[in-house]
Amino acid sequence: MNIRILGDSLAAWTMAGALSSTGCQVVMSADRLPDESGEIAELDLLRLLQEQYRQERLLLIPGPDNVFDRVYHLLIDARTNLTSEQRFPVLQDFAQGLSAGSRSVYALVQPVAVGTTDRLQDLLIEAIGDKRVECLYWPSFIEAGRALESFTRSGRLLIGASEDAAGVALIRELMSPFNRSKDAAMVMTSKEAELTKIGINGMLATRISFMNELADLAARQGVDIESVRLGLGADPRIGHQYLYPGCGFGGEAFNDTLNFLGQELQATEHSQGIDQGLLSSVQQINEQQKDLLFQKFWRYFNADIKGRSVAFWGCAFKPNTSSIAGSPSLVLLQALLSHGVTVRVYDPMAMGSLKVWLERQAEQAGQTCRADQVIYCDSPEQAAEKADAIMLITEWKLFWNQDLARIASMMNTPLLLDGRNIYSPRLAAQAGLVYSAIGRGQAL
């Protein structure tokens, strides 16, 4: 089967690698493979892409091409508006290149606003005349940090199309190597599938923000939120997934999905005269959480923070990824730098992404990058040396079993602000640290 993929996101590259490994001929709209220095730095995925490229099952062709006489079905990374002037001509060029009487399936794979798939199909049919075109929605559930595994072992296959659509059979065929133990396919209309996808992330975000609200209440009542979390998760109607309070969630695809859902809900709320609905509150709570560690730091030093030093343990939005999209580290970094604080950063994968982000921010502001205020370190210990506080932002496994007593002895002020609740308050105190987390440890 012949597949053309538009886009360069993690989802696009993951699909390219996985599908080409099953024998598909896949063409990517790119001029080079991703490497470890970029935001798509998952080693198993990079190795697979390199192997498929060597075997010539994966081809890289940046723009529209006329080199193939076979029909290519198209998978589209729809993170941006596909009906915009920038993106739609690419699809139109591709469709007009089809031979007379040929049929092609266009599948949107990223979160989109409800109705996008139907609108795209109407626009394409109008643009290319009588050629047979079918658009469907096939949302990916690819997770950063375990992208390849989450695609090939998903256990769920959601397809937005009419039951008798040819595209449904195509997607089933594409996924048959990964869908053998049981038929995980669920077929519904494209609008139903679009709303299901954004609704899933809305539900997960709601659980996280609710736990952050509970953590705030726990801190004010002198209650350990970890015990509360375990008790809640023990109820089989609730379960333990996404019940972890923290300093805020991130991720480009996750936040894009919430924005689409928020736009849909806000339109409904406005028509009904509702000032703010549930999801608006969820997103507001999350943005507030991203600033929480800074607030704790500010209060601990009674606002006397200029000239102090803070260690960032982690800056990626989640472990096992180099992406910083939506990470609390960006909010914290801006707040600290604006108050004259030096930031010493260590992250196993994401420091390159942070450097690029800082340079871009400086360029947009017409300033030079404040390189003297941001120090990139080679280890957690180096970052903690002579620091006035540690802010743990990303729960990399590397941070879990650090020698906290040794860390405390290296610091100017042994203050540990745990944004992911990975440490025991008792053990941290025994190590000589002032420990404050999200609804745990000392209230600051």
C-alpha positions, -999 to +999 in steps of 0.1 A: +000+000+000+012+035-008+009+062+018+018+099+017+021+117+050+019+155+054+034+169+085+065+166+107+051+161+142+059+131+164+026+115+153+035+119+116+070+104+121+057+075+143+031+065+117+057+068+089+081+044+108+055+019+119+036+017+086+067+014+064+079-014+087+049-034+077+057-032+040+039+000+030+056+025+007+056+057+027+065+091+014+071+118+040+068+155+033+102+163+047+138+168+034+156+149+062+150+125+090+147+137+126+177+132+148+186+132+185+191+170+186+155+177+178+123+174+197+116+139+182+144+122+200+129+088+209+158+064+201+136+034+191+117+055+167+148+071+152+164+037+147+133+024+130+131+055+107+167+051+097+163+014+089+131+020+068+149+049+050+178+025+042+154-001+029+137+026+007+103+019+021+104+054+036+111+082+011+115+119+018+100+143-007+093+178+007+067+191-018+041+178-042+055+153-067+047+136-099+072+108-098+047+080-089+022+064-112+005+046-083-023+061-062-012+073-028-035+076+001-028+105+023-024+108+061-025+144+073-010+160+104-038+185+109-023+205+138-027+237+117-059+248+099-061+226+068-084+251+051-059+279+054-042+294+023-009+280+035-019+243+037-048+237+014-030+241-020-007+212-010-037+189-008-052+203-039-019+198-059-018+162-046-054+155-055-051+170-090-022+147-097-044+116-094-051+097-126-086+099-140-110+076-122-087+069-094-098+070-058-078+083-028-085+084+009-075+114+030-072+107+067-068+134+093-048+121+123-043+150+147-069+167+169-092+190+149-123+211+155-156+193+151-167+194+115-132+198+100-132+164+082-165+171+064-154+206+055-122+193+040-140+168+019-164+194+005-135+217-003-115+190-021-144+177-041-151+213-052-114+219-061-108+187-081-141+181-098-152+146-105-123+127-090-133+103-062-121+116-029-129+103+006-120+121+038-121+104+072-109+111+107-084+086+122-072+102+154-038+091+167-034+082+204+004+085+202+021+095+235+053+114+237+080+094+255+066+060+242+054+070+207+062+038+189+047+015+215+016+036+220+009+034+182+017-003+177+001-015+209-027+010+213-056-014+219-080+011+204-087+021+168-112+050+163-124+057+128-147+086+118-165+077+086-196+059+074-195+022+081-195+013+044-168+038+035-138+024+016-115+043+039-126+021+069-114-010+051-082+008+043-075+018+079-083-017+091-059-031+066-032-006+076-035-015+112-040-052+109-004-060+119-011-042+152-048-052+157-046-090+158-055-101+194-090-085+191-108-061+168-103-028+185-119-007+157-148+016+166-165+032+136-186+063+140-193+095+121-164+119+116-180+145+138-185+119+166-149+108+163-136+144+164-156+151+195-145+118+211-109+126+206-110+161+221-134+149+248-109+122+260-082+148+266-107+171+282-116+144+307-080+136+315-072+173+320-102+176+343-090+148+365-055+164+368-069+199+376-093+184+401-064+167+419-045+200+419-075+217+436-076+189+461-039+193+467-043+229+475-071+221+500-049+193+515-020+218+520-043+243+538-057+215+560-023+199+568-033+167+549-009+146+527-025+145+493-006+112+485-028+093+510-059+110+495-048+101+460-043+064+469-077+063+486-094+079+456-077+055+431-087+025+451-123+031+442-129+010+410-152+037+396-123+061+396-089+042+392-054+056+396-048+070+361-043+108+358-048+113+396-013+128+401-012+164+413+017+185+399+030+218+387+010+217+355+006+196+324+019+204+289+024+189+255+016+205+222-009+180+209-026+177+243-030+215+247-041+218+210-069+193+217-081+212+248-081+244+228-104+229+202-127+216+228-126+249+247-136+267+215-166+244+210-177+247+246-172+285+248-195+289+217-222+269+235-217+287+268-219+321+252-251+312+234-265+301+268-253+331+287-227+311+308-197+331+318-173+302+324-177+265+320-159+235+335-131+233+309-123+270+311-118+264+349-097+233+342-073+253+319-072+282+343-062+259+372-035+244+350-020+277+341-020+287+378-002+255+387+027+263+364+035+293+386+031+275+419+068+267+425+078+303+418+052+314+444+066+290+470+102+302+462+091+339+465+073+334+498+102+313+513+126+342+507+101+369+515+104+383+479+142+387+484+152+366+453+173+389+431+207+374+426+197+340+439+203+307+421+177+280+413+183+245+399+159+231+374+157+193+376+140+187+342+125+211+317+107+187+293+069+186+296+071+149+305+098+122+309+114+104+279+108+133+255+129+163+245+098+185+239+092+215+261+059+225+245+036+238+273+061+228+300+058+246+334+096+252+330+089+279+305+066+298+328+090+294+358+120+304+337+104+336+325+094+345+361+128+338+376+148+355+349+126+386+351+135+388+388+172+385+383+175+349+394+201+326+378+188+293+366+209+261+365+193+236+342+197+198+339+175+176+317+187+144+300+171+152+267+154+187+265+182+212+271+187+217+234+150+225+229+152+250+258+182+268+242+163+271+209+132+284+227+152+310+247+170+322+215+136+325+198+121+345+227+151+368+227+149+374+190+111+382+191+118+407+219+147+422+201+170+414+229+202+393+233+197+359+249+203+361+287+229+333+285+246+345+317+214+339+336+209+303+323+235+277+330+233+243+313+246+215+336+259+180+330+242+164+360+216+170+387+244+174+412+261+201+392+228+219+388+222+218+426+257+231+435+254+264+454+218+267+445+193+284+468+165+260+457+158+230+435+127+230+414+118+195+403+097+199+371+100+167+352+099+133+370+128+116+351+137+083+368+172+097+372+159+120+399+140+095+421+169+080+441+193+108+444+214+111+475+194+139+490+217+144+520+246+150+497+225+173+475+215+193+506+252+197+516+260+212+482+234+239+483+234+274+496+199+269+509+186+233+511+152+241+497+136+214+475+104+223+457+090+191+443+066+198+414+058+161+409+055+147+444+082+120+439+099+123+472+089+113+507+086+144+529+100+124+559+131+112+540+137+147+525+135+162+560+159+135+573+183+145+546+184+181+558+161+196+532+133+220+535+108+201+514+076+215+498+056+198+471+020+198+457-001+192+488+027+175+506+056+185+529+059+220+543+033+245+533+049+275+516 
